[in-house]
Amino acid sequence: MLPPILQNLRIPVVGSPMFIVSGPELVIAQCKAGIVGSFPALNAREGEGEAPLLEAWLTRITEELDRHNQANPDQPAAPFAVNQIVHRSNARLQRDIEICHKHKVPIWITSLGARPEVNQAAHDCGGIALHDIINNKFARKAIEKGADGLIAVAAGAGGHAGPQSPFALVQEIRDWFDGPLLLSGSIATGRAVLAAQAMGADLAYIGSPFIATEEANADGSYKQMICDSGAMDIVTSSLFTGVSGNYLAPSIRNAGLDPENLDKADVSSMNFSSSSSKPKAWSQIFGAGQGIGAIRDVLPAAQLVDRLDREYHQARTTLLG
């Protein structure tokens, strides 16, 4: 059974949080269109001595969605989510937890480590906690440490992706867990959303298609590269963050590297501190999933959700007919 906050979405979709790309504009557009919008807390980076930008982002998102709901009581916005990177190098974690707690963030997404205190903070302010995992072992640990639901990041997902087939990963998790389960990995059409549900997931977790939207905080060349590329253009490498991830080969070539001969990096090189060079790296090396072959145009996020909704219900009708 899904928690109430996830039960009344237009279609069973959560927009995944994307480093640099996801900001208030995209989140607000996704939520108004009827799906969960999300962003990583670390995307809100203020200058030294400035007030926390995360505070301003949460205020803006909450107030704009409230205005939308008052004007559209029959079609209220979907809830939003904030992603917390709980890796030990994230020196901002405790501060960001406190800000999210203060603003009563409804959905918390945790990555790169399961932390009971983060789950408890989410529960204390009335929220739910979803943890992303790449295998069944990590899934069990996340639930043991208090997560309410799981995000199965399977092969083909953009950015940090797992190596396992979505069929295998969902199958193993559903053998023991009947709570909220989201699936990530090459989901770019409404048909794929329905397929995710058919194999046992409750919701689809979609990122890469939203890079090619007008509201995404991505360079125009990045958006166009999404439209021009397909699954064959995705390269899996640990070089850029220390953890295996999926990236666009053309962006790797543009950075002067050979996508077919990349060195490997150790997980110890992962760094999410404020002094990290990762934002620069991610702005040059573009993450994307294998499902981008379905993306051909840069559209407003609402139009992308319209397409997903249309395809999803057409697929349901065809299968039931």
TORPAMI-790265 format. One record per atom (N, C-alpha, C): residue in one letter; x, y, z. Coordinates in steps of 0.05 Angstrom, whole numbers, plus 5000, padded with zeros to 4 digits. Atoms other than C-alpha are relative to their C-alpha. Layout:
REM TORPAMI-790265
AXYZ
...
REM end
This chain:
REM TORPAMI-790265
M501749765000
M500050005000
M501850255000
L498549755001
L502750684981
L499150195022
P500949804980
P502751235034
P498250204986
P501949825012
P497251745022
P501350224982
I498849785015
I502152274996
I500849924972
L499250095026
L503851834936
L497649874985
Q502250155012
Q496851584920
Q498550154979
N501749855018
N493752144880
N501550154978
L498549875022
L498952304827
L498449964974
R501250025026
R496652424756
R500749744986
I499050255008
I500951844734
I502149915020
P498250094979
P505451404777
P502950064994
V497449915007
V511751804765
V501250195020
V498449814984
V517052144808
V502350104982
G497749885014
G521852624774
G502449985017
S497750044983
S528652424799
S501750255003
P498349774995
P533452934829
P502649974985
M497650025017
M539153094781
M501950235008
F498049814992
F545553434802
F500250234980
I500049755015
I545754154776
I497450054985
V502349965018
V539854034729
V497450065014
S502649964986
S534154014780
S500050245018
G500349764983
G532154684810
G497150065004
P502849934994
P525855044832
P498250014975
E501649985024
E523455184761
E499049734991
L500850265009
L523454454741
L498249865021
V501650134979
V520754204808
V497150115000
I502749885000
I514954694806
I498449914976
A501450095025
A513254514734
A499249715002
Q500750284998
Q513453774749
Q497649965019
C502250034981
C508953844810
C497450104990
K502549895011
K503954284775
K498949824978
A500950185021
A503653774719
A498949745011
G501250234987
G501753234769
G501849785008
I498150214991
I508052844784
I501850125022
V498249904979
V512952894842
V502450124987
G497549885009
G518553384828
G502049995023
S498050024978
S525053344866
S502650134991
F497449885005
F531953654872
F501949925022
P498050054979
P538453504909
P500450255016
A499549774982
A539453964969
A502650144992
L497449885006
L546654064946
L499950174975
N500249825023
N544154404882
N499850295009
A500449734990
A542455014925
A502650095014
R497449924990
R549455304933
R500250305001
E499849724997
E550055994961
E503050095002
G497349904997
G556256434962
G500850035029
E499049974972
E560556515024
E498850245014
G501149794985
G557156925077
G497050064994
E502849965008
E550356895042
E498149815016
A502050174987
A543956615072
A499749744985
P500350265014
P542655875056
P498050024977
L501750005023
L539855834986
L497849795002
L502050214996
L536255195005
L497550115013
E502249874986
E531855605051
E498250154980
A501549845020
A529856074994
A498649824980
W501350185019
W528555494946
W497549875012
L502350144987
L523955134995
L497750205004
T502149804996
T520155775010
T498650064973
R501149955026
R519255914936
R498249774990
I501650235009
I516955214919
I497449975015
T502450034983
T512155174977
T497950214994
E501949785004
E509055854965
E498749984972
E501150015027
E508255754890
E498149774996
L501850225002
L505155074897
L497450055016
D502449924984
D500455344951
D498250184983
R501749835017
R498155894903
R498749854978
H501250175021
H497055384848
H497749845011
N502250164989
N492854954894
N497650165007
Q502349834994
Q488555534916
Q498550074975
A501349935026
A487255714843
A498949764985
N500950245014
N486254994821
N499349785020
P500750204979
P482754614878
P499349734989
D500750265011
D480454074830
D502449864987
Q497650125011
Q487453954802
Q502550105016
P497849904983
P492354074860
P502749894990
A497350085007
A499854014850
A500749755016
A498950234986
A503453374868
A502050105021
P498049934980
P508153384928
P502850014988
F497249995010
F515553534921
F501849845019
A498050154984
A521753174947
A502750144999
V497249904999
V528753364968
V501849775005
N498050224998
N534652904959
N502450095017
Q497749954982
Q539952875014
Q502149804993
I497750175003
I546752604997
I501349965027
V499150044973
V548752275062
V502849895002
H497250075001
H555852115041
H501650165021
R498549874978
R560952285096
R501350274991
S498749755009
S564052835052
S498150244998
N502049795001
N557553235053
N499950155027
A499849854975
A559253745107
A497550165006
R502549844996
R552554095097
R497749835010
L502350174996
L548253495113
L498350085024
Q501649944976
Q546253675184
Q498550274997
R501349745004
R544754395165
R497649974981
D502150045019
D540554175106
D497749845011
I502150154986
I536753665148
I498350195017
E501549824983
E534854215196
E498250194984
I501649825017
I532454675140
I497649854989
C502250165011
C528254115109
C498049945021
H501850054978
H525353945176
H498350255006
K501449754995
K523554675188
K497850054980
H501949955022
H519954715121
H498149774996
K501850235001
K516454045132
K500049884972
V499850135026
V518953745067
V498549735000
P501750234998
P513853205050
P501349734992
I498750255009
I518452695015
I503050055000
W497149984998
W525752585032
W501249764984
I498650205015
I530252194984
I502949995009
T497350024990
T536851945012
T501749824981
S498250145019
S542851704971
S502849975013
L497250054993
L549851414982
L500349965030
G499850074972
G548651135052
G497350025014
A502550004985
A542750965097
A500550105028
R499549884974
R542451405159
R497450025016
P502550004985
P537151285213
P499250285009
E500749734990
E537552005238
E498650174978
V501349855022
V535552275169
V497249904997
N502750115001
N529651805166
N498350105023
Q501549904977
Q527552025236
Q499350294997
A500649725005
A528052755217
A497650034981
A502349995019
A523352625158
A497449935015
H502450094986
H518452265203
H499150215020
D500749804979
D518752805257
D498450244989
C501449775012
C516153335208
C497749904983
G502350115015
G510752875178
G500649904972
G499350085026
G514652665117
G500549704998
I499250285004
I516651995087
I502850004989
A497250035010
A523651745070
A500249784980
L499450205021
L525551385006
L503049984996
H497150035003
H532551094998
H500649864974
D499350135025
D535750934931
D502249795004
I498250234996
I539450274925
I500549874973
I499350135025
I542849854871
I499949705002
N500250294998
N542049154900
N498349935025
N501850094979
N537848744948
N501350025028
K498649974974
K543148765004
K499650285011
F500449724991
F542849525007
F497150065006
A502949964996
A535249495002
A499349925029
R500650094973
R534849085066
R501150185021
K498749824980
K539649545103
K498450255002
A501549755000
A535550155083
A497549975017
I502550054986
I529049865110
I500649965030
E499250054972
E532549625174
E500650265014
K499249754987
K534950335186
K497850214999
G502349834997
G528050635180
G498950144975
A501249895024
A526750815107
A497249894996
D502750085005
D519450795087
D499749854973
G500250125026
G520650595015
G502749994986
L497550045014
L525950414964
L499850104971
I499749925028
I528350684897
I502149814988
A498250205012
A531350114856
A501250124976
V498649875022
V536550424811
V501449774984
A499250235016
A537549904757
A501850084977
A498249955023
A542049834696
A498650184980
G501149825020
G541050374645
G499250275011
A500849754989
A539450934694
A502250214995
G498049785004
G542851614686
G501550055025
G498449944977
G548351854731
G500949745014
H499250234985
H550151364787
H497949784997
A501950215006
A546950714764
A501049735009
G499250274992
G546849994787
G500449834975
P499550185022
P548949404744
P497949804994
Q501950235002
Q542948954754
Q497650074982
S502549985016
S537048834707
S497750095019
P502349924984
P530749174732
P498249765007
F501650244995
F527148494727
F501149865025
A498750154978
A532148164774
A499850165026
L499949834976
L532648754823
L497250025013
V502749984989
V525148854831
V499049745010
Q500950264992
Q523848114835
Q501149925028
E498850074974
E528748024893
E498950165023
I501049824980
I526148624931
I497149925007
R502850074995
R518848424923
R499649735014
D500150264986
D520447734952
D499650045030
W500249964971
W520648055021
W498850275008
F500849734994
F518448785016
F497550074985
D502549935013
D511249005002
D499450305002
G500449714997
G512249755016
G500550154974
P499649835024
P513250334967
P502649934986
L497750075016
L517950134911
L500050164974
L499749855024
L520350594856
L502149874983
L498050125018
L524250374794
L501250214982
S498549825018
S529550764757
S501749844980
G498450135020
G532950564693
G498849994972
S500849995028
S531550754620
S497050044996
I502949955003
I524350964633
I499550274988
A500349755014
A522651494582
A497350034985
T502650005013
T515651324557
T497949915020
G502250104983
G508851204587
G499749705000
R500050305001
R509250484563
R501949885020
A498050104981
A515550394604
A499150045029
V501249964973
V511950684665
V498249775007
L501950234996
L506550154658
L501649745003
A498450254998
A511849614648
A501349985028
A498850004973
A515249824713
A497949905021
Q502050094982
Q508649724749
Q499449704996
A500650285006
A507449054714
A502149825013
M498050174988
M514048784741
M500150025030
G500249994971
G512348994812
G500650265014
A499549744988
A514349714823
A497450165002
D502449834997
D509250224847
D500250254983
L499649755014
L512250834813
L502549994983
A497649975016
A517151014758
A501550245009
Y498149784991
Y523151454775
Y501450094975
I499149915027
I524751874713
I501750255003
G498249774999
G530652344705
G500750114972
S498749905025
S534152394637
S498050144981
P501849865018
P527952584595
P499550295009
F500549734990
F527053194640
F502450194996
I497849825007
I533953454622
I499450164976
A500849865025
A531153634554
A497350145003
T502449834997
T525854094582
T500850295004
E499449724998
E525454844582
E500850095028
E499649914972
E525554894658
E502649885012
A497650124989
A531754454668
A502350195000
N497749834998
N537954804692
N502449864987
A497950135015
A542254514637
A500750174976
D499149855023
D546354824582
D498549914975
G501450075025
G543054844513
G501349774985
S498650225013
S548454384486
S499549735013
Y500750244985
Y546853874540
Y497249904991
K502750075008
K539453884522
K499949894972
Q500050095028
Q540853814448
Q501449734997
M498650265001
M545753244461
M498149775008
I502050204992
I540152874497
I498249934976
C501850045023
C535652974436
C501349854977
D498550115023
D541052754387
D501149725006
S498750244992
S543352134425
S498149775005
G501650244993
G541051424439
G501649825019
A498850174980
A542850834482
A502949934993
M497350065008
M549150694442
M502050225007
D498349784993
D551851374463
D500550025030
I499649994971
I551751214537
I502549835008
V497550144991
V558451024570
V499849985030
T499950054971
T559050714639
T502850035010
S497349964990
S565050954679
S499950095030
S499749914972
S567451064751
S501950235002
L497949804999
L572651584731
L499250265012
F500849734994
F568652204744
F499250055029
T500849964972
T566052084815
T501049785019
G499150224984
G569151434839
G497949785002
V502250205000
V562451064831
V499149974971
S500850055027
S560050744768
S497550174992
G502249835009
G555551214728
G499850004970
N500549995029
N552651314659
N500150284989
Y499449745010
Y554851894616
Y499850004969
L500249975029
L554052164545
L502850004988
A497350025013
A560051964502
A500850264986
P499149755013
P559952614461
P501150215020
S499049814981
S560953024524
S502849925010
I497450104991
I566852584544
I502150084978
R498249925022
R569952704475
R500550305000
N499749705000
N568653454481
N501950095022
A498249934978
A572653444546
A502949904995
G497350095008
G578653144509
G500749725008
L499550274991
L577852434533
L498949804980
D500950225017
D576851774496
D498049835016
P502050154984
P570251464521
P500549705000
E499550295001
E572850774501
E502549925015
N497550064984
N579250834542
N500250185024
L500049844976
L577551144608
L501249855024
D498950124976
D581351024672
D497849955020
K501950054978
K577850764734
K500750175024
A499549854976
A577151144799
A498949845024
D500950154975
D576450874870
D497850165014
V502249874986
V570351024912
V501050215021
S498849814981
S575051384961
S500350284989
S499749745013
S575551954910
S497450165000
M502649865000
M568152134918
M500150225020
N499949774982
N567452824948
N497750194994
F502249825003
F561253234960
F500350255018
S499549764983
S564453785002
S499750254982
S500449755014
S563554514983
S502450074982
S497649945016
S570654524956
S500449804977
S499750215021
S569553934910
S499850124972
S500249925028
S570654014836
S497849874985
K502150165014
K564753564821
K498050174984
P501849855016
P559954114799
P501250074973
K498749945025
K565054314746
K500149754983
A499850255015
A566053584726
A497349934988
W502650085010
W558553464720
W499050204979
S500849805020
S557654104680
S501449954973
Q498550065025
Q562753844629
Q499349724990
I500650285007
I561353094631
I497049965006
F502950004997
F553853004620
F499049725006
G501350254993
G550152454656
G497449964985
A502550075014
A544452094621
A499549705001
G500650295000
G540851424620
G499549904972
Q500250135026
Q539850934564
Q497350044986
G502649965012
G532551124552
G499750254983
I500349745014
I534151784517
I499349984971
G500850035028
G532751494448
G497250084995
A502849925003
A525551674461
A499650305001
I500149714998
I527252414469
I501150134975
R499249885025
R527452824406
R499850314999
D500449715000
D525453534425
D500250115028
V500049864975
V526454034481
V497250125004
L502749924995
L519554154511
L499650125028
P500749944972
P516354484571
P499549745015
A500450254985
A516053974627
A497149915000
A502950075000
A508453994627
A499349844975
Q500550145025
Q508453764554
Q501249715001
L498950274996
L513053184571
L498249835017
V501850154983
V508452974627
V497449934985
D502350055017
D502553034579
D500549754982
R499350235017
R506052544532
R500149745015
L499950244983
L507652054587
L497349915009
D502850074992
D500452084611
D498549874977
R501450115024
R497751964541
R500949724994
E498950265007
E502451384527
E499349795021
Y500650184978
Y501151074595
Y497249894998
H502850095001
H493651054588
H499449864974
Q500450155025
Q493950834515
Q501149725003
A498950264996
A498350254536
A498249835018
R501950144983
R493550064592
R497549904984
T502350075016
T487750084544
T500649774980
T499350215019
T491349654493
T500349735013
L499650264986
L493349124543
L497449895011
L502550094988
L486549094576
L498049934978
G501950055021
G483049094509
G500349744986
REM end
